Amino acid sequence: MPTRSCPVTDHVPSADLPDDGSRGAPDGAGSGPGTIAVLGAGRVGTAIARTAIRAGYRVRLAASGDPALIDLIAQIMAPGADTSTAADAVASADLVVLALPLGKHATLDGDTLAGKVVVDAMNYWPSTDGRNPELEAAPSTSEVVARHLTGSAVVKTLNHIGYHELEEQGLPVGAPARRALAVAGDDPDATALVRAFVDRLGFDPVDAGDLASGVHLQPGTPIFNGSHDATTLATLLREAPAAVGH
Ligand SMILES: NC(=O)c1ccc[n+]([C@@H]2O[C@H](COP(=O)([O-])OP(=O)(O)OC[C@H]3O[C@@H](n4cnc5c(N)ncnc54)[C@H](OP(=O)(O)O)[C@@H]3O)[C@@H](O)[C@H]2O)c1
């Protein structure tokens, strides 16, 4: 099962944050940064990479093919990120973030991702993904991803924040009006790991329940459409099941 005991879980108290405007970023002192693999080097993947680097993580960025094709993208859009094949990025990662079009999830290699905690930051947009009956019929699109990645612990989050907001809105722990992000997953250890990651990126993680409950974070929901603090987000999550009959 997934590697869980790793530096991704290191919590850096707000008092340790540098007072230099790099909000949401730890100083890293005394806690070796973990390694994050980001699969997808587009708008979202590079924004997650930048934010994670600023938070003190080592980031390995990969797209679908030859890493040489994204070297320039990484240099310009995510300075400090290493590029590699997806397999190499995943092999050394404590946590993997999926930031590719959801319609391409079936191109992911389940064997490569087996044993990993995998963040599903993807959304279903028929206009770009094409109509997909399986995604449309599923209780939550993350369950379709999890059915493909049977050996991974899939956790839904980061899908309901704009890529530019991810960089701009992170705040230290305890900051007033710190934005919250919901985290949904079936494996308690994996969701705890991801909550620590979200926190370190600069956002209050709020437990959203099991992976099926990830439906409450999908496009068209109040959680997807808004920006909420932890109290409001928890209230929306409590009220959400009745709204969608889950
Ligand atoms: N727009 C937002 O603010 C926002 C926020 C949160 C989440 N999202 C979601 O994030 C996802 C990515 O969106 P985006 O706008 O960043 O897409 P994008 O700009 O089109 O980039 C997609 C990236 O995924 C790569 N990719 C495709 N198949 C892959 C594979 N099998 N393994 C690794 N990489 C692969 C592509 O590389 P190749 O060129 O090699 O195919 C490309 O680098 C979408 O599901 C979107 O809904 C969007």
The ligand as a Tripos MOL2 file, in Angstrom:
@<TRIPOS>MOLECULE
LIG
   48    52     1     0     0
SMALL
NO_CHARGES

@<TRIPOS>ATOM
      1 N1         -8.2350   25.7000  -14.8240 N.am      1 LIG1
      2 C1         -8.0650   25.6070  -13.5140 C.2       1 LIG1
      3 O1         -7.8580   26.6020  -12.8100 O.2       1 LIG1
      4 C2         -8.0670   24.2250  -12.8860 C.ar      1 LIG1
      5 C3         -7.9230   24.1300  -11.5130 C.ar      1 LIG1
      6 C4         -7.8510   22.8790  -10.9080 C.ar      1 LIG1
      7 C5         -7.9100   21.7440  -11.6990 C.ar      1 LIG1
      8 N2         -8.0650   21.8290  -13.0420 N.ar      1 LIG1
      9 C6         -8.0230   20.5650  -13.8260 C.3       1 LIG1
     10 O2         -6.6320   20.2410  -14.0150 O.3       1 LIG1
     11 C7         -6.4990   19.3980  -15.1650 C.3       1 LIG1
     12 C8         -5.3830   19.9390  -16.0470 C.3       1 LIG1
     13 O3         -5.7820   21.1790  -16.6050 O.3       1 LIG1
     14 P1         -4.7490   22.1140  -17.4150 P.3       1 LIG1
     15 O4         -5.5160   23.3100  -17.7850 O.co2     1 LIG1
     16 O5         -3.4760   22.2380  -16.6990 O.co2     1 LIG1
     17 O6         -4.4900   21.2010  -18.7170 O.3       1 LIG1
     18 P2         -3.4590   21.5210  -19.8970 P.3       1 LIG1
     19 O7         -2.9390   22.9030  -19.7900 O.co2     1 LIG1
     20 O8         -4.1170   21.0480  -21.1540 O.co2     1 LIG1
     21 O9         -2.2130   20.5300  -19.5760 O.3       1 LIG1
     22 C9         -2.3780   19.1530  -19.5770 C.3       1 LIG1
     23 C10        -1.0240   18.5020  -19.3370 C.3       1 LIG1
     24 O10        -1.2480   17.1160  -19.0880 O.3       1 LIG1
     25 C11        -0.2530   16.3770  -19.7630 C.3       1 LIG1
     26 N3         -0.6280   14.9810  -19.9090 N.ar      1 LIG1
     27 C12        -1.5440   14.4070  -20.7180 C.ar      1 LIG1
     28 N4         -1.5690   13.0790  -20.5250 N.ar      1 LIG1
     29 C13        -0.6420   12.7920  -19.5620 C.ar      1 LIG1
     30 C14        -0.1880   11.6110  -18.9380 C.ar      1 LIG1
     31 N5         -0.7050   10.4110  -19.2320 N.pl3     1 LIG1
     32 N6          0.7960   11.7030  -17.9950 N.ar      1 LIG1
     33 C15         1.3280   12.8980  -17.6670 C.ar      1 LIG1
     34 N7          0.9340   14.0770  -18.2380 N.ar      1 LIG1
     35 C16        -0.0400   14.0140  -19.1780 C.ar      1 LIG1
     36 C17        -0.0740   17.1370  -21.0500 C.3       1 LIG1
     37 O11         1.1490   16.7860  -21.6470 O.3       1 LIG1
     38 P3          1.2850   16.2500  -23.1710 P.3       1 LIG1
     39 O12         1.4770   17.4890  -23.9930 O.co2     1 LIG1
     40 O13         2.4850   15.3870  -23.0960 O.co2     1 LIG1
     41 O14         0.0070   15.5040  -23.4990 O.co2     1 LIG1
     42 C18        -0.0580   18.5710  -20.5180 C.3       1 LIG1
     43 O15         1.2280   18.8950  -20.0410 O.3       1 LIG1
     44 C19        -7.8680   19.3640  -15.8170 C.3       1 LIG1
     45 O16        -8.5380   18.1680  -15.4650 O.3       1 LIG1
     46 C20        -8.5820   20.5820  -15.2320 C.3       1 LIG1
     47 O17        -9.9890   20.4330  -15.2180 O.3       1 LIG1
     48 C21        -8.1420   23.0410  -13.6490 C.ar      1 LIG1
@<TRIPOS>BOND
     1     1     2 1
     2     2     3 2
     3     2     4 1
     4     4     5 ar
     5     4    48 ar
     6     5     6 ar
     7     6     7 ar
     8     7     8 ar
     9     8     9 1
    10     8    48 ar
    11     9    10 1
    12     9    46 1
    13    10    11 1
    14    11    12 1
    15    11    44 1
    16    12    13 1
    17    13    14 1
    18    14    15 2
    19    14    16 1
    20    14    17 1
    21    17    18 1
    22    18    19 2
    23    18    20 1
    24    18    21 1
    25    21    22 1
    26    22    23 1
    27    23    24 1
    28    23    42 1
    29    24    25 1
    30    25    26 1
    31    25    36 1
    32    26    27 ar
    33    26    35 ar
    34    27    28 ar
    35    28    29 ar
    36    29    30 ar
    37    29    35 ar
    38    30    31 1
    39    30    32 ar
    40    32    33 ar
    41    33    34 ar
    42    34    35 ar
    43    36    37 1
    44    36    42 1
    45    37    38 1
    46    38    39 2
    47    38    40 1
    48    38    41 1
    49    42    43 1
    50    44    45 1
    51    44    46 1
    52    46    47 1
@<TRIPOS>SUBSTRUCTURE
     1 LIG1         1 GROUP 0 **** ****
